[in-house]
Each structure stands twice: as C-alpha cells, then as structure tokens.
Amino acid sequence: MKKKVQEKYNYIPEQNRVECPVNILGPTLEGLKYNIDEEYMQELFANLLGASMDKTKQSTVHPKYVKIISEMNEIDARVFYHLTNKYIGYVKSGKVNITIKGTDQYYVNALPEWIIEDDIQGIDIFSVSKAFIRLSNWGLLDLMFDRHAGTSVLNNLYQKQEVQDIFNKYLLENSNVELKGTDCIININDEGKTFAKIVFGK
C-alpha cells in the first residue's frame, strides 16, 4: 500500500504537492486496517490519499469519502466504476415485476428493485441492484422511480438473459404471468461525479 501511495505522490507535479490533511490521513489509515487484503479497495484509498496531497484537488476531497470507501465492498466499487466510466449523467433503468395477467398482483422479490440494460461482468442483477441502493444511501446516486428520458428501455430489460431465466421458472408454475415494468432513472449526482474523479483517478 505504501508503494501505491508513493506512486500517486510522485505523479503529482512538485509545485502542487502538499501535506495530506489529518482528517483524511487518520481515518484512511484506520480504514486500511480492515481492507489490507483487498487490492481493489486499496487502490481507491491510494487514489484518495493522492488527491488529498495535490493542492489542485485537495479542496474536493471530503472527509466522508474515507467512510464511504471503508463501507464499500468490491461489488459496490465495480458497479459504481461501470456507471461513471460509461455514463456522463444518468442511466436508464427500470423496475420490472412478474405479474399475473389482468390483475395488479405480482410476485414480490422475484426480480430486483433496479435493473439496467448493461451486464456487469461477474455480478448478478440482484447484487447490482443492492449496490445501487447502497450507493444511493451514500449520496452518490439518485434513484428516481417512474422517470424516463427519451425512449423506454423496458423491452430491453425484459429480454435480459437473467430476467428471462427467472421469468421462465415462474412461467412453468403459472402460465398466466407476464413481465410488466416502470421506466426509472439512476442519476449520477454532483457528489457522485466528484467522488468518482477522486477514487478512480479520473
């Protein structure tokens, strides 16, 4: 870890190098104790420390970012990286239910709360949805139910392989079911954009 931080520091132009604020350094070192074997998370901490020692970035490094990284797991970080690496502001999403035709009844928890078109390698749709909720709780995303921007993505969500696999299991039990959804938006807010720049070294 020390080597990673030194590399970040060496990359900062000499005239921009400053001391890391104590309210960033102390909590970061504490957080690292519990992530000592997590290389992916170590990189986020290293980027945070690097930014806090660069006077052109230091003012954007908020102490709460240390707490957020400390509470994250690798799935949270990878999901957030995917969003901020691919999308500028918002992501089209949807809430999809397996419903009984002709009624308002649906199978609770059959599908996750939030689904996007993208597949994030190695992460199932339930884990992705949970990551969205945690990222929202940390103030990095705004989960906006029943919102849309331009064309609907629902048909694409219905065709996602994981959604189809789950739907087909219910279809075997009850032939009178269908997929119904509501367009939603996942917004990467200003705090989220700043956090991404700091911890992903963008």
C-alpha positions as CSV (number, residue, x, y, z in Angstrom):
1,M,0.0,0.0,0.0
2,K,2.8,2.4,0.9
3,K,4.3,1.8,-2.6
4,K,0.9,2.7,-4.2
5,V,0.6,5.9,-2.3
6,Q,4.2,6.8,-3.1
7,E,3.5,6.3,-6.8
8,K,0.5,8.6,-6.6
9,Y,2.5,11.2,-4.8
10,N,5.4,11.0,-7.3
11,Y,2.9,11.6,-10.1
12,I,1.8,15.0,-8.6
13,P,3.8,17.9,-10.1
14,E,6.3,19.1,-7.4
15,Q,4.7,22.6,-7.2
16,N,1.3,21.0,-6.4
17,R,2.5,18.7,-3.6
18,V,1.0,19.4,-0.1
19,E,0.6,17.5,3.1
20,C,-2.4,15.3,3.5
21,P,-4.9,16.7,5.9
22,V,-5.1,14.8,9.2
23,N,-8.9,14.4,8.9
24,I,-8.2,12.4,5.7
25,L,-5.0,10.6,6.6
26,G,-6.0,9.3,10.0
27,P,-9.4,7.8,9.0
28,T,-7.8,6.4,5.8
29,L,-5.1,4.5,7.7
30,E,-7.8,3.2,10.1
31,G,-9.9,2.1,7.1
32,L,-6.9,0.3,5.5
33,K,-6.6,-1.9,8.6
34,Y,-9.8,-3.6,7.6
35,N,-9.1,-3.7,3.8
36,I,-5.4,-4.8,4.0
37,D,-6.0,-7.9,1.7
38,E,-8.4,-6.1,-0.7
39,E,-6.2,-4.9,-3.5
40,Y,-9.1,-3.3,-5.4
41,M,-10.1,-1.3,-2.4
42,Q,-6.5,-0.3,-1.6
43,E,-6.3,1.3,-5.0
44,L,-9.3,3.5,-4.1
45,F,-7.7,4.5,-0.8
46,A,-4.4,5.3,-2.6
47,N,-6.2,7.5,-5.1
48,L,-8.0,9.3,-2.3
49,L,-4.7,10.0,-0.5
50,G,-3.0,11.0,-3.7
51,A,-5.7,13.6,-4.4
52,S,-5.6,14.9,-0.9
53,M,-1.8,15.6,-1.3
54,D,-2.4,17.6,-4.6
55,K,-3.3,21.2,-3.9
56,T,-5.3,21.4,-7.2
57,K,-7.6,18.6,-5.9
58,Q,-7.4,18.8,-2.2
59,S,-10.4,21.0,-1.7
60,T,-12.6,18.5,-3.5
61,V,-11.6,15.6,-1.1
62,H,-14.3,15.4,1.6
63,P,-13.6,13.5,4.8
64,K,-16.7,11.5,4.3
65,Y,-15.2,9.9,1.2
66,V,-13.0,7.8,3.6
67,K,-16.0,6.5,5.4
68,I,-17.7,5.6,2.1
69,I,-14.7,3.6,0.8
70,S,-14.5,1.9,4.2
71,E,-18.1,0.8,4.0
72,M,-17.9,-0.3,0.3
73,N,-17.1,-3.8,-0.9
74,E,-15.6,-4.6,-4.3
75,I,-19.0,-5.1,-5.9
76,D,-20.1,-1.6,-4.9
77,A,-16.9,-0.1,-6.3
78,R,-17.1,-2.1,-9.6
79,V,-20.7,-1.2,-10.1
80,F,-20.0,2.5,-9.5
81,Y,-16.9,2.4,-11.7
82,H,-19.0,0.9,-14.5
83,L,-21.7,3.6,-14.3
84,T,-19.2,6.5,-14.0
85,N,-16.9,5.1,-16.7
86,K,-19.7,4.6,-19.2
87,Y,-22.3,7.3,-18.5
88,I,-22.0,11.0,-18.0
89,G,-25.1,11.9,-16.0
90,Y,-27.8,9.4,-15.8
91,V,-28.6,5.7,-16.6
92,K,-31.9,4.5,-18.0
93,S,-33.3,1.8,-15.6
94,G,-36.5,0.1,-14.8
95,K,-38.5,-1.6,-12.1
96,V,-39.7,-5.0,-13.5
97,N,-42.3,-7.3,-11.9
98,I,-43.6,-10.7,-12.8
99,T,-47.3,-10.1,-12.7
100,I,-50.4,-12.2,-13.0
101,K,-52.2,-11.1,-16.2
102,G,-55.3,-9.0,-15.8
103,T,-54.5,-8.2,-12.2
104,D,-52.4,-5.8,-10.1
105,Q,-50.8,-8.8,-8.3
106,Y,-47.1,-9.6,-8.7
107,Y,-44.5,-11.9,-7.2
108,V,-42.7,-9.9,-4.5
109,N,-38.9,-10.1,-4.7
110,A,-39.0,-12.3,-7.8
111,L,-36.8,-9.6,-9.5
112,P,-34.5,-6.9,-8.1
113,E,-35.7,-3.4,-7.4
114,W,-33.4,-1.8,-10.0
115,I,-32.4,-3.3,-13.4
116,I,-30.2,-1.7,-16.1
117,E,-29.6,-2.8,-19.6
118,D,-25.9,-3.5,-19.1
119,D,-24.4,-6.7,-17.8
120,I,-21.6,-6.0,-15.3
121,Q,-19.2,-8.9,-15.6
122,G,-19.4,-11.5,-12.9
123,I,-22.1,-9.6,-10.9
124,D,-25.7,-10.8,-10.9
125,I,-28.7,-8.4,-11.2
126,F,-29.7,-8.7,-7.5
127,S,-26.2,-7.8,-6.4
128,V,-26.1,-4.9,-8.8
129,S,-29.4,-3.6,-7.5
130,K,-28.3,-3.8,-3.9
131,A,-25.2,-1.9,-4.9
132,F,-27.3,0.9,-6.4
133,I,-29.3,1.2,-3.2
134,R,-26.1,1.4,-1.1
135,L,-24.5,3.9,-3.4
136,S,-27.7,6.0,-3.1
137,N,-27.6,5.8,0.6
138,W,-24.0,7.2,0.5
139,G,-25.3,10.1,-1.5
140,L,-23.6,9.2,-4.8
141,L,-26.6,8.2,-6.9
142,D,-30.2,9.4,-7.0
143,L,-32.7,6.6,-7.7
144,M,-35.6,8.1,-9.5
145,F,-38.7,5.9,-9.7
146,D,-41.2,6.4,-12.5
147,R,-39.0,8.7,-14.6
148,H,-37.9,8.4,-18.1
149,A,-35.7,10.1,-20.6
150,G,-36.5,9.6,-24.3
151,T,-37.3,6.0,-25.4
152,S,-38.2,3.3,-22.9
153,V,-35.7,0.6,-22.1
154,L,-38.3,-1.8,-20.7
155,N,-38.4,-4.2,-23.7
156,N,-34.6,-4.5,-23.5
157,L,-34.8,-5.2,-19.7
158,Y,-37.5,-7.9,-20.4
159,Q,-35.1,-9.6,-22.8
160,K,-32.1,-9.6,-20.4
161,Q,-30.9,-13.2,-20.0
162,E,-31.1,-13.2,-16.2
163,V,-34.6,-11.7,-16.3
164,Q,-35.8,-14.3,-18.8
165,D,-34.3,-17.2,-16.8
166,I,-36.2,-16.1,-13.7
167,F,-39.4,-15.4,-15.6
168,N,-39.4,-18.8,-17.3
169,K,-39.2,-20.5,-13.9
170,Y,-42.4,-18.7,-12.8
171,L,-43.9,-19.4,-16.2
172,L,-43.6,-23.1,-15.6
173,E,-45.6,-22.8,-12.4
174,N,-48.2,-20.4,-13.7
175,S,-48.8,-19.8,-17.5
176,N,-50.8,-16.7,-16.7
177,V,-47.9,-14.4,-15.9
178,E,-46.2,-11.6,-17.8
179,L,-43.4,-9.1,-17.3
180,K,-44.5,-5.5,-16.5
181,G,-42.3,-2.6,-15.7
182,T,-41.9,1.1,-15.0
183,D,-39.2,3.2,-16.5
184,C,-36.8,4.7,-14.0
185,I,-33.6,6.8,-14.0
186,I,-30.4,6.4,-12.0
187,N,-28.8,9.8,-11.8
188,I,-25.1,10.2,-11.0
189,N,-25.3,13.3,-9.0
190,D,-22.6,16.0,-8.5
191,E,-21.3,14.3,-5.3
192,G,-21.0,11.0,-7.2
193,K,-19.1,12.6,-10.1
194,T,-16.7,14.3,-7.7
195,F,-16.2,11.1,-5.7
196,A,-15.6,9.1,-8.9
197,K,-12.9,11.6,-10.1
198,I,-11.1,11.3,-6.7
199,V,-11.2,7.5,-6.1
200,F,-10.9,6.3,-9.7
201,G,-8.2,8.7,-10.5
202,K,-10.1,10.2,-13.5
